[in-house]
Amino acid sequence: METSASIVVTGAAGFIGSCMVSWLNGQGFRNLILVDDFGVEAKRPNWEKTAYAHLVERQSFFDWVNEHQPKIDLIIHLGARTDTTEFNYAIHEELNLVYSQEIWHLCVKEKIPLVYASSAATYGDGALGYKDVHAIVDQLKPLNPYGISKNEFDKWALLQSIAPPSWAGLKFFNVYGPNEYHKGRMASVIWHSVKQIRENGQVKLFKSHRPDFQDGQQLRDFIYVKDLLEVIGWMSHLMVDQHWGAAKSGLYNLGTGIARSFQDLAIASFKGLDLEPNIVFIDMPLDIRDKYQYFTEADMQKLRDAGYDKPFYSLENGVDDYVRNYLKELIYY
């Protein structure tokens, strides 16, 4: 992919989107069209030092495209309402479904390759497993409006008779890394752990409210944001150079394929600060207790079969890099 390629990144002021922009800058890409709500001051440090060609407000993006008629080689659609504690489905529907459908239509009309963020939240309680096969998408039962909205778009995309020339919906598992400092309650457990360690020398983890899981042994597939960027970059290169095509297009898991416990994660956070672990267990809030995933683990065979062969960060290595090189001093990617 030529570094002169014109790439749209939505969600460019957010956690993963801003990391994507910085990664693209590091690869030599400057002809970037950044799309988001840039009025959120807490997100300003995520993007203000990046290099780009245009900054476009999310709500005016499609009008801007109609007016300026830019040449677009690729859209990386990472913008979404990601708050899993927001239970008003209409909010998720507008941003995660309807807006994504408009992005899709633009890609179809202008023959633009598309990479978009789906979510492991689409798998619900995991009763049907975590395999990224299209046959089960209709049967999935997400546990919250965010997951529902993401799955509704996946379902819709798979039903379309006309698609972008190449596309991929990536089911992100538990992503952590720099540039999530603005997210508050929705930031990763590592971010919360380091904050708690600094404030009172301990990490609070949720007790288990299921007899088959011990406290702190709830399992997640934690993936370092740097691995996401490598996968998206690899896919983007193939799509723009027309080496991806319709045969490979579809939904893909994006985790490490290895589930780890929250206790492992907390211990790694302490180690990143060169401290001995001090973990206490607290009751899980009632508002999320019946919607909580106790186990997620991405089946990564489909991505490997598509040709991606780089190793992923281990939990220990990823957390150590994040804590030592970014989180200690709130350094941005």
Beta strands, then each sheet from edge to edge (+ up, - down):
strand 1: 7-10
strand 2: 32-36
strand 3: 54-57
strand 4: 74-77
strand 5: 114-119
strand 6: 167-172
strand 7: 174-176
strand 8: 203-206
strand 9: 219-220
strand 10: 222-224
strand 11: 250-254
strand 12: 260-261
strand 13: 279-282
sheet 1: 3+ 2+ 1+ 4+ 5+ 6+ 11+
sheet 2: 7+ 10+
sheet 3: 8+ 13+
sheet 4: 9+ 12-
end
